[in-house]
Amino acid sequence: MAYKTIIVYLSKPSRAPQIMNVAINLALQNSSHLMGCHVMPEPIIPMYDIRATGLMQPVIQQQQELYKKNAGVLKKEFETAAKGAKLNYSWNCDDNFYYNYSTVISERMRGADIAIVSQYQENDGEGWKNLPARLTINSGRPVLVVPYDGQFEGMFNNVVIAWNNSRESARAVFDAIPILINSKNVKILSIHSDSDESPPHPHNNIGLALKRHGVEVIVDSPVANERSMSEILISESQDFGADLLVMGCYGRPRLQEFIFGGVTRDILKSMPLPVLMSH
């Protein structure tokens, strides 16, 4: 079992080398076809007076030229890296400008086994906010999110699984199997509250299922106490020396916006390691 098609979404040239490093190593491990992707957003210019439309046209054109230049740089960086790694690869970026670019990205991701994207950063702009979670929920594909800060190899030897026996966490585990079967150490974290009268989330079935894939796991059921779930996940991952966190992504549509679960939101905001999410 392997990822035969991996799509990597590149947004900024400054972040391309970091995310390409993860994408190339994962593609090499799986003998994958690596598809680079970029979508040019439609320039957003505030219009306070319809009479000013004509005056704004040069500004719009200037932004479009910048977007095209950015896309050209990304294509060159992607193709240079993929060719250097001797991978089968392709590039996906057209000449159109899209207002609902997250929808377009999601549609292109559906032809891949897994997608790789960069973590959102505050200076990326409001339009990119929550993009990794939006793509996970809309695309129907697992999304590997790479932190914008730090260097990561894409060699995932120590993996932590956030398990709460939900549909989303089960989906994430099985979407991560091509990674898990190549990992050296895998831990299932089943967090519970000290006030819970019921036992921690059952994990026997998922542990046995992974064992049949040749994945040996250890299980830990830490007590939340006054700590948040995201704090425990990050702390336990760091103590384990994890280089990947696998978890479900939680959210629901509301007036074309998404309200994300607190754990998803907090992890994506302060993630110190790559996170593989599924919905």
N, C-alpha and C positions, 0 to 999 in steps of 0.2 A: 504494500500500500504506500503510495507516494503522491505528492503534489505534482501533477504533470503539467499544469499551467499555473504560473504565478504572475500576478499583475502587481506592479509597483506604481503607485501614484506619486508623481513628483510635482511639487508646488513651487519650490524656490531653488535656484542654483546653489545658494549657500548651504542648503540642507541635503542636496543630492548625494554628495560623497558618503555621508553618514548612512543614509537609508539604503543606498545602493550596496554598501558593504554587507548589510544584513540580507538584502534580496539576492545578491550573487551567491553568498555562501549557502543559503537555503536552497537556491536553485541547483547548485552543484551537488548538494547532498541528495537531491531528489531526481537528478537528471531531467530537470524541468525546462519547458519553454518559458522564457522570461519576457513578459510584455510590459513595456514602459507606457505610461499613460499621463497625459496632461490635458486639462480642459481650460480654455481661456474664458475668464468671466467677462460679462458685459460691463463696460464702464458705467459706474453709477455717479451721475452728476445731479446735484440738487437743482431743481427748476422752481424758482420762486415767481417767475413771470414768463408766460408763454412767449412774450415778445423777445425774450433773451435766448430762445432756442437756437437761432442762427449764430449768435455770438459764441455759444458753447460748442459748436461743431468742431472748431480747431482743437479744443481741449479734449474732446472725445476721441478725435483722430490721433492725437498725441498719445493718449492712453492705450489705444489699440495697437499702435506701433510698438510701444513698450512691451505689451503683452506678447506680441509676435516675436520680438527679440528675445524675451524670456523663454518662450517655447523653443526657439532655435537653440539657445544655450543648453537647455535641458535635454533636448534630443541629442546633441553632440556629446554631452557628458554621459548620457545613458548608453549610446551606441559604442562609445569608446570603452566604457567599463565592461559591457556585455561581450564585446568582441575580444577584449583582452582576456576574459575568463573562458573564451571558446564555448560560449553558450549559444543555443538556438534562441533567437530573440526577434522581437518586432516592436515597432513604435506606433502608438495610437494617439494622434492629435490632429484635428482638422482645423480649418481656417475660420470656423464660426466662433462667435462670442455668445455665451449662454448666461441668461439671468439665473435660471435654476440649475446651476452647474453641479450641485451635489446630486441631483437626480440623474444627470447625464453620467457622472462618475459611477454612480450605483449601477446604472444599466450596463456600463462597460465591464464592471466587475463580475457580472453574472456569468461571464464566459470563462471564469477562472476557478481553480480549486481553492485559492486563498489570495487575499489582497494584503499589500503592505503599504501603510501610510505613516506620515509623521504626526506626532503629537501636536495639538493646537497650542500656539503661543499667543500671548496677549497682543503683541504687535503684528500678528498676522491679519488683524482686522476683524470687525464684527461678523462679516459674511462667512468667515471660516470657523466661527465659534461652534464647538460641538461637532465638527465635521467627522471625526473618527466614529463617534457614536451614531450619527445620522447614517453614515455609510454602512455600518454594521446592521442597523435595523432595516434600512431600505434595500440593501443589495441582496440579502439572503445568503451572504457568503461570510466565512470567518475572516476577521480583519486583524492583522498583526500590527500593533501600533508601536512605533519606535520613538522613544523620548527625544526631544529636541536638544537636550543637554547630555553630553557624554558620548563615549565611543562603544559600540556594540558589534560583536563579531557575527552574530547569527548562528553560533554554535551552541545550541541549548542543551547543556549537560545536566543542569540542576533545575528542575521544573516544579513549581508549586501550583496545585489545582485548588481553586476556591470552590468548595462543594456545599450546596445547600439542598440537593435533591430536587432541584427545579428543572423545568424543561430547558431553560437557557443554559444552565450549568452542564446538563447532560449533552446538549448540542455542542458546547465548547469542548468538552472532553473528547468526544469522538471526532470532531473536526481537527483536534490536535494530535491524533494518533500517529501520523507520519513523523511528527517531531518526537513524540513520547517514546516510540520504539527505538529511536536513536539516542535517547537520553541515558545518562548513567544513574541519576537519582531522581525519583519522583515522589513528592509528598502530597497527600490529600489533606487539606485543611477543612475541617467541619466545625465551624465556630458556633458556640451556643452561649446562652445567657445563664448565669448562675441561678437565676430565678425560674428557669425552665423546669417544669415537673417532668416533661417528657425527655427521653434520651436524645443525644445529638442526632443530627440528620443521618439516616441510614446510609452507609457507604459500602456495605459488604458486596452488593451486586456490582457496583461500578469497579470496585477493586478486583473482583473475580473476572469481570469482562476484560479489564486491562491485562490481567495475568495471562489470559488466553491469547492475547496479542504479543506475549513475551515481555510485558512491562511489569516489573516488580515495583510495588508501591509501599510506602510507609504511611501510616495514618496518624494524624494528630487532631485532637478536639479541644482546642484552647477555649477558656472561658472569657467572655467579652468583658465582664465587670463594667467599669465605667468607660472603657475604651470603645471607639467606634470600630465598625467592621473594617473600614479602609485602613485605619491605624494598625489593626492587628495583621491584616494581610501584608502590608508593607513591612512591618516589623518582623513577622515570621519569615517572609521571603528573604529579607536581608540576613537574618540569623542562619538561614538554611544555605546561604550563598547562592540563591537562585539567580538565574539569568533569564528566566521567563516566568510570567504569571498567566495562568489560564483561568478565565472566568466568563460567566454569562453577562450579557449586556442587557440592562433593563430600561424600558422606556415605553411610552404610549403616545400616540398622536393626539394633538389638541390644537385646533385652529391653525394647521400647517406648521406648528411648532412642536417641539418635543420636550416633555417633562421627563427627565431621566432620574432613575433611582439614585439615592444618595451615594451608594457605594460606587456605582459607575462614574458619577460626576466627580467624586473626590479622587478616585484612582487616576482618572484621565487628567486631572488638574495637577497632581503632584507625583506622577509616576516616576520612580527611580530606575525602573527596568522595563524592558519590552513587555507588552501585554497582548495576549491573544484573546479576542472576544468573539462571541457568537450570540445570536439572538434567535 
